[in-house]
């Protein structure tokens, strides 16, 4: 049986429910697309994957393959089972929002990951009342030895993927970041589709 490949449209968000133990494969189809990722515990969506709690629990900025992401109640939420990319992600940057684009000089409304998350949660019938800091898959914003943090193009390649395993029943939300004013999504600053597959 072939699993269904689902699209994360460029500049948009989507969500999927995962059972505990179920895995999802997230694919950087073009190789340059950052995918903001959130996970909410279905039994109580006020418990969610938390980057600040994860960093404390694992003693790293981001986990290696086999490592875990933790909730704001310090429980394992997702396990990073497989990673075919160089493993460069961001766990420190807030999701982009209308205010970020205003500061960058955007004129009028600009699609953003904060609104993409809110829309996906509405469609799923969940209300969490906040925008947690996302796991920014493939975002290249590594902290430099002098403490500087500069956004550079992703170092992932077309077709790179991660496999994440749910440790609890979750709603997982993805946003193909709409950023086109800095090189978050490559030197060309052009958002592209990404894809995911929920594995049996």
TORPA-4810 file (N, C-alpha, C, O; in nm, 3 decimals):
<nodes>
NODE_1_0.085_-0.120_0.000_0.000_0.000_0.000_0.088_0.125_0.000_0.179_0.136_0.081_X
NODE_2_0.061_0.218_-0.090_0.137_0.342_-0.099_0.070_0.450_-0.016_-0.050_0.475_-0.029_X
NODE_3_0.149_0.515_0.070_0.093_0.623_0.151_0.065_0.745_0.062_0.129_0.764_-0.042_X
NODE_4_-0.030_0.826_0.105_-0.070_0.943_0.026_0.023_1.060_0.053_0.039_1.104_0.167_X
NODE_5_0.084_1.111_-0.053_0.169_1.229_-0.045_0.079_1.352_-0.037_-0.005_1.374_-0.124_X
NODE_6_0.099_1.432_0.067_0.016_1.551_0.085_0.103_1.676_0.071_0.219_1.679_0.112_X
NODE_7_0.044_1.779_0.013_0.119_1.902_-0.014_0.103_2.000_0.101_-0.003_2.012_0.162_X
NODE_8_0.213_2.069_0.129_0.210_2.189_0.214_0.231_2.303_0.117_0.345_2.332_0.080_X
NODE_9_0.124_2.369_0.073_0.139_2.468_-0.034_0.229_2.584_0.006_0.227_2.629_0.120_X
NODE_10_0.307_2.632_-0.088_0.392_2.748_-0.064_0.310_2.860_-0.002_0.203_2.894_-0.052_X
NODE_11_0.360_2.917_0.106_0.300_3.030_0.177_0.177_2.992_0.260_0.114_3.079_0.319_X
NODE_12_0.143_2.862_0.266_0.022_2.821_0.337_0.053_2.718_0.445_0.166_2.669_0.456_X
NODE_13_-0.049_2.686_0.523_-0.035_2.588_0.629_-0.135_2.475_0.614_-0.234_2.487_0.543_X
NODE_14_-0.107_2.365_0.683_-0.197_2.250_0.683_-0.172_2.171_0.811_-0.070_2.190_0.878_X
NODE_15_-0.266_2.084_0.846_-0.255_2.009_0.971_-0.298_1.866_0.949_-0.370_1.834_0.854_X
NODE_16_-0.253_1.778_1.039_-0.290_1.637_1.033_-0.291_1.581_1.174_-0.209_1.620_1.258_X
NODE_17_-0.382_1.490_1.200_-0.384_1.422_1.329_-0.294_1.299_1.324_-0.291_1.226_1.224_X
NODE_18_-0.221_1.276_1.433_-0.133_1.161_1.445_-0.167_1.084_1.572_-0.186_1.144_1.678_X
NODE_19_-0.175_0.953_1.562_-0.190_0.869_1.680_-0.053_0.848_1.744_0.049_0.852_1.676_X
NODE_20_-0.052_0.826_1.875_0.074_0.794_1.943_0.137_0.674_1.874_0.072_0.573_1.852_X
NODE_21_0.264_0.686_1.840_0.336_0.581_1.770_0.337_0.596_1.620_0.418_0.533_1.552_X
NODE_22_0.249_0.680_1.566_0.244_0.701_1.422_0.356_0.795_1.380_0.399_0.880_1.458_X
NODE_23_0.403_0.780_1.255_0.513_0.861_1.206_0.468_0.946_1.086_0.377_0.909_1.012_X
NODE_24_0.536_1.058_1.072_0.510_1.144_0.957_0.644_1.179_0.894_0.740_1.214_0.962_X
NODE_25_0.648_1.168_0.762_0.768_1.202_0.685_0.746_1.339_0.623_0.650_1.359_0.548_X
NODE_26_0.834_1.434_0.653_0.823_1.571_0.601_0.936_1.591_0.500_1.053_1.570_0.532_X
NODE_27_0.899_1.632_0.379_0.994_1.634_0.268_1.018_1.778_0.222_0.925_1.852_0.192_X
NODE_28_1.147_1.814_0.217_1.186_1.944_0.162_1.201_1.926_0.012_1.312_1.907_-0.038_X
NODE_29_1.092_1.932_-0.060_1.085_1.891_-0.199_1.184_1.968_-0.286_1.256_1.908_-0.366_X
NODE_30_1.189_2.100_-0.272_1.280_2.182_-0.351_1.418_2.194_-0.287_1.515_2.230_-0.352_X
NODE_31_1.425_2.163_-0.157_1.551_2.170_-0.086_1.577_2.303_-0.017_1.668_2.313_0.065_X
NODE_32_1.498_2.403_-0.050_1.524_2.537_0.004_1.411_2.591_0.091_1.416_2.705_0.135_X
NODE_33_1.309_2.509_0.115_1.190_2.558_0.185_1.197_2.529_0.335_1.218_2.415_0.377_X
NODE_34_1.179_2.633_0.414_1.165_2.617_0.559_1.020_2.580_0.590_0.927_2.639_0.535_X
NODE_35_1.002_2.483_0.679_0.868_2.440_0.720_0.854_2.461_0.870_0.912_2.388_0.950_X
NODE_36_0.776_2.562_0.908_0.745_2.583_1.050_0.655_2.469_1.096_0.559_2.433_1.027_X
NODE_37_0.687_2.411_1.212_0.618_2.291_1.259_0.577_2.306_1.404_0.657_2.347_1.489_X
NODE_38_0.451_2.273_1.432_0.397_2.274_1.568_0.330_2.141_1.597_0.290_2.070_1.505_X
NODE_39_0.318_2.107_1.725_0.242_1.987_1.764_0.165_2.017_1.891_0.219_2.072_1.987_X
NODE_40_0.037_1.980_1.891_-0.053_2.005_2.004_-0.111_1.873_2.052_-0.153_1.791_1.970_X
NODE_41_-0.115_1.853_2.183_-0.167_1.730_2.241_-0.319_1.733_2.232_-0.382_1.825_2.285_X
NODE_42_-0.377_1.635_2.167_-0.521_1.638_2.142_-0.602_1.628_2.271_-0.712_1.684_2.279_X
NODE_43_-0.551_1.558_2.372_-0.625_1.545_2.498_-0.639_1.679_2.568_-0.736_1.701_2.641_X
NODE_44_-0.545_1.769_2.546_-0.548_1.904_2.604_-0.453_1.991_2.522_-0.333_1.992_2.550_X
NODE_45_-0.504_2.064_2.421_-0.417_2.140_2.331_-0.340_2.253_2.398_-0.256_2.316_2.335_X
NODE_46_-0.368_2.278_2.526_-0.285_2.375_2.598_-0.147_2.317_2.626_-0.056_2.389_2.667_X
NODE_47_-0.131_2.187_2.604_0.001_2.124_2.607_0.049_2.111_2.463_-0.020_2.053_2.379_X
NODE_48_0.165_2.165_2.435_0.215_2.169_2.298_0.367_2.155_2.296_0.434_2.177_2.396_X
NODE_49_0.418_2.119_2.180_0.563_2.110_2.161_0.625_2.247_2.187_0.583_2.347_2.127_X
NODE_50_0.723_2.250_2.274_0.783_2.377_2.318_0.932_2.376_2.291_1.005_2.290_2.341_X
NODE_51_0.976_2.470_2.212_1.119_2.478_2.180_1.202_2.515_2.303_1.311_2.460_2.322_X
NODE_52_1.153_2.607_2.386_1.233_2.647_2.502_1.247_2.534_2.603_1.353_2.517_2.663_X
NODE_53_1.141_2.455_2.621_1.150_2.341_2.710_1.237_2.230_2.650_1.312_2.163_2.721_X
NODE_54_1.228_2.213_2.519_1.311_2.112_2.452_1.459_2.141_2.469_1.536_2.052_2.501_X
NODE_55_1.498_2.266_2.449_1.640_2.300_2.460_1.694_2.269_2.599_1.807_2.222_2.613_X
NODE_56_1.614_2.295_2.701_1.657_2.263_2.838_1.669_2.113_2.857_1.767_2.064_2.913_X
NODE_57_1.567_2.039_2.810_1.563_1.895_2.835_1.675_1.819_2.764_1.727_1.722_2.818_X
NODE_58_1.713_1.863_2.643_1.814_1.788_2.567_1.953_1.850_2.577_2.051_1.787_2.536_X
NODE_59_1.964_1.971_2.631_2.093_2.035_2.645_2.158_2.071_2.513_2.281_2.080_2.504_X
NODE_60_2.076_2.093_2.412_2.123_2.130_2.279_2.026_2.231_2.219_1.914_2.249_2.267_X
NODE_61_2.071_2.298_2.113_1.981_2.389_2.043_1.876_2.312_1.964_1.763_2.358_1.951_X
NODE_62_1.913_2.194_1.911_1.816_2.109_1.842_1.864_1.965_1.853_1.984_1.940_1.860_X
NODE_63_1.771_1.869_1.853_1.810_1.729_1.871_1.875_1.670_1.748_1.852_1.715_1.636_X
NODE_64_1.955_1.568_1.771_2.008_1.486_1.664_1.908_1.375_1.635_1.813_1.355_1.712_X
NODE_65_1.927_1.302_1.526_1.840_1.189_1.497_1.838_1.095_1.616_1.942_1.060_1.672_X
NODE_66_1.718_1.055_1.655_1.698_0.974_1.775_1.659_1.056_1.895_1.611_1.001_1.995_X
NODE_67_1.678_1.187_1.887_1.642_1.276_1.997_1.495_1.312_1.995_1.421_1.277_1.903_X
NODE_68_1.453_1.384_2.098_1.311_1.414_2.114_1.285_1.563_2.132_1.372_1.640_2.172_X
NODE_69_1.161_1.600_2.101_1.109_1.733_2.129_1.009_1.720_2.244_0.931_1.625_2.250_X
NODE_70_1.011_1.816_2.336_0.932_1.808_2.458_0.822_1.914_2.461_0.828_2.015_2.390_X
NODE_71_0.722_1.888_2.543_0.609_1.980_2.557_0.638_2.083_2.665_0.739_2.076_2.736_X
NODE_72_0.547_2.179_2.676_0.556_2.278_2.784_0.527_2.217_2.920_0.538_2.284_3.022_X
NODE_73_0.490_2.089_2.923_0.478_2.014_3.049_0.590_1.910_3.059_0.584_1.818_3.140_X
NODE_74_0.692_1.929_2.975_0.817_1.851_2.978_0.797_1.703_2.951_0.868_1.619_3.007_X
NODE_75_0.700_1.670_2.866_0.680_1.533_2.821_0.728_1.520_2.677_0.711_1.614_2.599_X
NODE_76_0.786_1.406_2.639_0.821_1.386_2.497_0.696_1.393_2.410_0.595_1.330_2.439_X
NODE_77_0.706_1.470_2.303_0.594_1.488_2.211_0.625_1.424_2.075_0.544_1.347_2.022_X
NODE_78_0.741_1.455_2.021_0.786_1.399_1.894_0.928_1.347_1.908_1.009_1.402_1.982_X
NODE_79_0.957_1.240_1.836_1.093_1.188_1.826_1.141_1.206_1.683_1.069_1.174_1.588_X
NODE_80_1.262_1.257_1.668_1.325_1.272_1.536_1.386_1.137_1.499_1.500_1.107_1.537_X
NODE_81_1.312_1.058_1.426_1.352_0.921_1.396_1.461_0.916_1.289_1.562_0.847_1.304_X
NODE_82_1.440_0.991_1.182_1.530_0.988_1.066_1.550_1.129_1.015_1.458_1.212_1.019_X
NODE_83_1.673_1.157_0.968_1.702_1.288_0.910_1.805_1.267_0.799_1.919_1.228_0.826_X
NODE_84_1.766_1.294_0.674_1.859_1.277_0.562_1.930_1.407_0.526_2.016_1.408_0.438_X
NODE_85_1.895_1.517_0.593_1.955_1.647_0.564_2.078_1.668_0.653_2.108_1.582_0.737_X
NODE_86_2.150_1.780_0.637_2.262_1.808_0.728_2.219_1.837_0.872_2.304_1.855_0.960_X
NODE_87_2.090_1.842_0.898_2.043_1.859_1.035_2.049_2.001_1.087_2.062_2.022_1.208_X
NODE_88_2.039_2.098_0.997_2.041_2.239_1.038_1.899_2.291_1.045_1.831_2.304_0.944_X
NODE_89_1.854_2.320_1.169_1.719_2.371_1.195_1.729_2.489_1.288_1.836_2.523_1.338_X
NODE_90_1.616_2.552_1.311_1.610_2.660_1.409_1.503_2.630_1.513_1.392_2.587_1.479_X
NODE_91_1.536_2.652_1.639_1.439_2.637_1.747_1.428_2.765_1.829_1.375_2.764_1.940_X
NODE_92_1.478_2.876_1.774_1.484_3.001_1.852_1.399_3.114_1.796_1.361_3.204_1.870_X
NODE_93_1.368_3.110_1.667_1.297_3.222_1.604_1.145_3.205_1.616_1.091_3.098_1.591_X
NODE_94_1.080_3.313_1.655_0.933_3.315_1.654_0.883_3.302_1.511_0.953_3.337_1.416_X
NODE_95_0.760_3.251_1.497_0.699_3.244_1.365_0.685_3.384_1.306_0.659_3.480_1.378_X
NODE_96_0.704_3.395_1.174_0.684_3.524_1.110_0.537_3.566_1.125_0.447_3.483_1.134_X
NODE_97_0.515_3.698_1.127_0.381_3.753_1.144_0.371_3.884_1.069_0.469_3.930_1.010_X
NODE_98_0.254_3.944_1.070_0.235_4.069_0.994_0.328_4.178_1.042_0.370_4.263_0.964_X
NODE_99_0.362_4.176_1.171_0.449_4.280_1.226_0.592_4.264_1.175_0.662_4.362_1.150_X
NODE_100_0.635_4.141_1.162_0.769_4.114_1.106_0.778_4.170_0.965_0.878_4.233_0.930_X
NODE_101_0.675_4.146_0.884_0.681_4.193_0.746_0.667_4.345_0.738_0.727_4.409_0.650_X
NODE_102_0.590_4.403_0.828_0.584_4.550_0.832_0.722_4.608_0.859_0.761_4.707_0.797_X
NODE_103_0.796_4.547_0.953_0.930_4.597_0.986_1.027_4.577_0.871_1.124_4.652_0.857_X
NODE_104_1.001_4.476_0.787_1.087_4.452_0.671_1.048_4.540_0.552_1.117_4.542_0.450_X
NODE_105_0.936_4.613_0.565_0.896_4.705_0.459_0.787_4.656_0.367_0.763_4.717_0.263_X
NODE_106_0.720_4.548_0.403_0.611_4.499_0.318_0.497_4.599_0.314_0.467_4.664_0.414_X
NODE_107_0.436_4.612_0.199_0.323_4.700_0.181_0.195_4.617_0.180_0.181_4.526_0.098_X
NODE_108_0.102_4.647_0.269_-0.021_4.571_0.275_-0.001_4.437_0.345_0.104_4.411_0.403_X
NODE_109_-0.104_4.354_0.337_-0.099_4.225_0.406_0.002_4.132_0.342_0.013_4.126_0.219_X
NODE_110_0.076_4.059_0.424_0.171_3.958_0.377_0.139_3.828_0.447_0.130_3.824_0.569_X
NODE_111_0.121_3.720_0.371_0.099_3.588_0.431_0.210_3.559_0.531_0.324_3.602_0.513_X
NODE_112_0.176_3.485_0.637_0.274_3.460_0.742_0.240_3.333_0.818_0.126_3.286_0.815_X
NODE_113_0.340_3.278_0.886_0.324_3.150_0.954_0.231_3.159_1.074_0.160_3.063_1.106_X
NODE_114_0.229_3.273_1.142_0.139_3.289_1.256_-0.006_3.275_1.213_-0.084_3.203_1.276_X
NODE_115_-0.043_3.342_1.104_-0.180_3.332_1.054_-0.208_3.194_0.995_-0.320_3.143_1.006_X
NODE_116_-0.106_3.132_0.934_-0.125_2.996_0.882_-0.156_2.899_0.994_-0.242_2.811_0.980_X
NODE_117_-0.087_2.913_1.107_-0.115_2.828_1.222_-0.256_2.852_1.273_-0.330_2.757_1.298_X
NODE_118_-0.294_2.977_1.288_-0.427_3.010_1.341_-0.536_2.951_1.251_-0.635_2.898_1.302_X
NODE_119_-0.518_2.960_1.120_-0.617_2.906_1.027_-0.626_2.754_1.039_-0.735_2.698_1.041_X
NODE_120_-0.511_2.688_1.047_-0.510_2.541_1.059_-0.577_2.497_1.189_-0.649_2.398_1.191_X
NODE_121_-0.554_2.571_1.298_-0.617_2.536_1.426_-0.768_2.557_1.420_-0.844_2.475_1.471_X
NODE_122_-0.811_2.667_1.356_-0.956_2.689_1.342_-1.020_2.575_1.265_-1.125_2.525_1.304_X
NODE_123_-0.958_2.535_1.156_-1.014_2.428_1.073_-1.018_2.296_1.149_-1.102_2.211_1.122_X
NODE_124_-0.925_2.279_1.245_-0.923_2.157_1.325_-1.012_2.166_1.448_-1.028_2.068_1.520_X
NODE_125_-1.071_2.284_1.472_-1.160_2.303_1.585_-1.087_2.316_1.717_-1.144_2.286_1.822_X
NODE_126_-0.960_2.362_1.713_-0.882_2.379_1.836_-0.859_2.526_1.864_-0.844_2.607_1.772_X
NODE_127_-0.856_2.561_1.992_-0.829_2.698_2.035_-0.723_2.690_2.143_-0.749_2.641_2.253_X
NODE_128_-0.603_2.738_2.113_-0.494_2.730_2.211_-0.458_2.867_2.269_-0.390_2.873_2.372_X
NODE_129_-0.501_2.974_2.206_-0.484_3.106_2.264_-0.343_3.163_2.259_-0.315_3.263_2.324_X
NODE_130_-0.254_3.100_2.182_-0.118_3.152_2.172_-0.053_3.099_2.045_-0.109_3.012_1.977_X
NODE_131_0.065_3.152_2.014_0.143_3.103_1.901_0.277_3.054_1.956_0.369_3.134_1.974_X
NODE_132_0.289_2.924_1.983_0.417_2.875_2.035_0.530_2.897_1.935_0.506_2.904_1.815_X
NODE_133_0.651_2.908_1.986_0.767_2.913_1.897_0.774_2.783_1.820_0.770_2.676_1.881_X
NODE_134_0.784_2.788_1.688_0.782_2.665_1.609_0.920_2.598_1.600_1.023_2.660_1.628_X
NODE_135_0.918_2.472_1.562_1.037_2.407_1.510_1.048_2.449_1.364_0.962_2.414_1.283_X
NODE_136_1.153_2.523_1.331_1.169_2.574_1.195_1.259_2.477_1.118_1.381_2.494_1.110_X
NODE_137_1.194_2.375_1.060_1.270_2.274_0.986_1.347_2.337_0.871_1.292_2.409_0.788_X
NODE_138_1.477_2.309_0.870_1.571_2.349_0.765_1.605_2.498_0.765_1.674_2.544_0.674_X
NODE_139_1.559_2.574_0.864_1.601_2.715_0.869_1.746_2.724_0.915_1.783_2.670_1.019_X
NODE_140_1.827_2.794_0.838_1.970_2.807_0.864_1.996_2.939_0.935_2.027_3.040_0.872_X
NODE_141_1.984_2.936_1.067_2.006_3.058_1.146_2.093_3.024_1.266_2.064_3.063_1.379_X
NODE_142_2.200_2.951_1.241_2.287_2.904_1.348_2.353_3.020_1.422_2.395_3.119_1.361_X
NODE_143_2.361_3.007_1.553_2.427_3.107_1.635_2.578_3.097_1.613_2.636_2.989_1.621_X
NODE_144_2.640_3.211_1.586_2.783_3.216_1.559_2.862_3.225_1.689_2.806_3.258_1.794_X
NODE_145_2.992_3.196_1.684_3.074_3.201_1.807_3.068_3.335_1.880_3.082_3.340_2.003_X
NODE_146_3.047_3.444_1.805_3.041_3.575_1.871_2.900_3.609_1.921_2.876_3.719_1.970_X
NODE_147_2.807_3.513_1.907_2.670_3.535_1.953_2.575_3.588_1.848_2.455_3.596_1.871_X
NODE_148_2.629_3.625_1.731_2.543_3.675_1.624_2.459_3.561_1.568_2.499_3.445_1.570_X
NODE_149_2.342_3.597_1.517_2.252_3.500_1.455_2.200_3.561_1.326_2.123_3.656_1.327_X
NODE_150_2.244_3.505_1.215_2.212_3.561_1.084_2.139_3.455_1.002_2.180_3.339_1.000_X
NODE_151_2.032_3.494_0.936_1.959_3.402_0.849_2.034_3.385_0.718_2.060_3.482_0.646_X
NODE_152_2.067_3.261_0.687_2.133_3.226_0.562_2.047_3.125_0.487_1.957_3.066_0.546_X
NODE_153_2.073_3.105_0.358_1.995_3.005_0.284_2.009_2.866_0.346_2.114_2.833_0.402_X
NODE_154_1.904_2.785_0.338_1.913_2.648_0.390_2.027_2.570_0.325_2.065_2.596_0.210_X
NODE_155_2.082_2.473_0.399_2.187_2.387_0.346_2.133_2.250_0.308_2.209_2.161_0.272_X
NODE_156_2.002_2.233_0.316_1.938_2.108_0.277_1.935_2.098_0.124_1.953_2.196_0.053_X
NODE_157_1.912_1.975_0.076_1.906_1.948_-0.067_1.765_1.903_-0.106_1.688_1.858_-0.021_X
NODE_158_1.734_1.917_-0.233_1.603_1.874_-0.282_1.578_1.728_-0.246_1.661_1.641_-0.274_X
NODE_159_1.463_1.702_-0.185_1.426_1.566_-0.148_1.468_1.526_-0.009_1.429_1.418_0.038_X
NODE_160_1.546_1.608_0.061_1.580_1.577_0.200_1.452_1.565_0.282_1.354_1.633_0.255_X
NODE_161_1.456_1.477_0.382_1.336_1.460_0.463_1.371_1.425_0.607_1.482_1.381_0.638_X
NODE_162_1.273_1.446_0.693_1.280_1.397_0.830_1.160_1.306_0.853_1.056_1.322_0.789_X
NODE_163_1.176_1.211_0.944_1.064_1.131_0.991_1.048_1.159_1.140_1.143_1.145_1.217_X
NODE_164_0.928_1.199_1.178_0.895_1.231_1.317_0.793_1.130_1.368_0.696_1.098_1.299_X
NODE_165_0.814_1.081_1.489_0.720_0.988_1.550_0.645_1.056_1.663_0.706_1.116_1.751_X
NODE_166_0.513_1.047_1.661_0.430_1.104_1.767_0.441_1.016_1.892_0.426_0.894_1.885_X
NODE_167_0.467_1.079_2.004_0.472_1.007_2.132_0.340_1.017_2.208_0.318_0.945_2.305_X
NODE_168_0.253_1.105_2.162_0.118_1.122_2.217_0.024_1.142_2.098_0.070_1.164_1.986_X
NODE_169_-0.106_1.134_2.120_-0.202_1.169_2.015_-0.193_1.319_1.991_-0.212_1.399_2.083_X
NODE_170_-0.164_1.358_1.868_-0.129_1.497_1.839_-0.204_1.551_1.718_-0.249_1.476_1.631_X
NODE_171_-0.215_1.684_1.714_-0.239_1.756_1.589_-0.106_1.819_1.552_-0.052_1.899_1.628_X
NODE_172_-0.053_1.783_1.436_0.071_1.843_1.389_0.036_1.943_1.280_-0.045_1.915_1.192_X
NODE_173_0.098_2.060_1.286_0.069_2.168_1.192_0.198_2.207_1.120_0.303_2.223_1.183_X
NODE_174_0.189_2.221_0.988_0.302_2.264_0.906_0.267_2.393_0.833_0.153_2.413_0.790_X
NODE_175_0.366_2.481_0.820_0.350_2.600_0.738_0.472_2.613_0.648_0.584_2.621_0.696_X
NODE_176_0.448_2.615_0.516_0.557_2.641_0.421_0.582_2.792_0.426_0.510_2.870_0.365_X
NODE_177_0.685_2.830_0.499_0.707_2.970_0.536_0.698_3.064_0.414_0.761_3.039_0.312_X
NODE_178_0.619_3.172_0.426_0.601_3.264_0.314_0.714_3.367_0.298_0.705_3.456_0.213_X
NODE_179_0.821_3.355_0.378_0.924_3.459_0.379_0.989_3.476_0.240_1.045_3.381_0.185_X
NODE_180_0.978_3.597_0.187_1.038_3.627_0.056_1.114_3.759_0.059_1.140_3.819_-0.046_X
NODE_181_1.151_3.804_0.181_1.221_3.932_0.193_1.361_3.917_0.252_1.441_4.011_0.248_X
NODE_182_1.391_3.800_0.305_1.525_3.762_0.350_1.547_3.619_0.302_1.451_3.553_0.264_X
NODE_183_1.673_3.567_0.303_1.699_3.437_0.239_1.662_3.315_0.323_1.730_3.213_0.316_X
NODE_184_1.555_3.325_0.402_1.507_3.209_0.478_1.485_3.090_0.386_1.526_2.978_0.418_X
NODE_185_1.421_3.114_0.271_1.386_3.008_0.177_1.479_3.010_0.055_1.434_2.995_-0.059_X
NODE_186_1.607_3.028_0.080_1.706_3.024_-0.026_1.745_3.163_-0.074_1.677_3.262_-0.047_X
NODE_187_1.857_3.169_-0.145_1.908_3.297_-0.195_1.809_3.365_-0.287_1.808_3.488_-0.298_X
NODE_188_1.725_3.285_-0.354_1.625_3.342_-0.446_1.504_3.397_-0.371_1.421_3.466_-0.430_X
NODE_189_1.494_3.365_-0.239_1.385_3.415_-0.154_1.247_3.387_-0.214_1.161_3.475_-0.218_X
NODE_190_1.229_3.264_-0.261_1.102_3.226_-0.322_1.045_3.104_-0.250_1.102_2.995_-0.260_X
NODE_191_0.934_3.119_-0.179_0.872_3.003_-0.114_0.825_2.899_-0.216_0.781_2.933_-0.326_X
NODE_192_0.835_2.772_-0.177_0.795_2.662_-0.265_0.711_2.562_-0.185_0.709_2.565_-0.062_X
NODE_193_0.642_2.474_-0.256_0.568_2.367_-0.190_0.664_2.272_-0.118_0.775_2.246_-0.164_X
NODE_194_0.619_2.220_-0.004_0.682_2.105_0.060_0.576_1.996_0.067_0.461_2.018_0.029_X
NODE_195_0.614_1.878_0.114_0.520_1.767_0.117_0.537_1.686_0.246_0.641_1.692_0.312_X
NODE_196_0.434_1.611_0.280_0.445_1.518_0.392_0.363_1.394_0.365_0.270_1.394_0.284_X
NODE_197_0.401_1.286_0.434_0.332_1.159_0.425_0.311_1.107_0.566_0.407_1.095_0.643_X
NODE_198_0.187_1.077_0.602_0.160_1.012_0.729_0.178_0.863_0.707_0.109_0.802_0.625_X
NODE_199_0.271_0.804_0.781_0.303_0.662_0.765_0.210_0.577_0.850_0.163_0.622_0.955_X
NODE_200_0.182_0.455_0.808_0.089_0.372_0.884_0.148_0.330_1.020_0.082_0.260_1.096_X
</nodes>
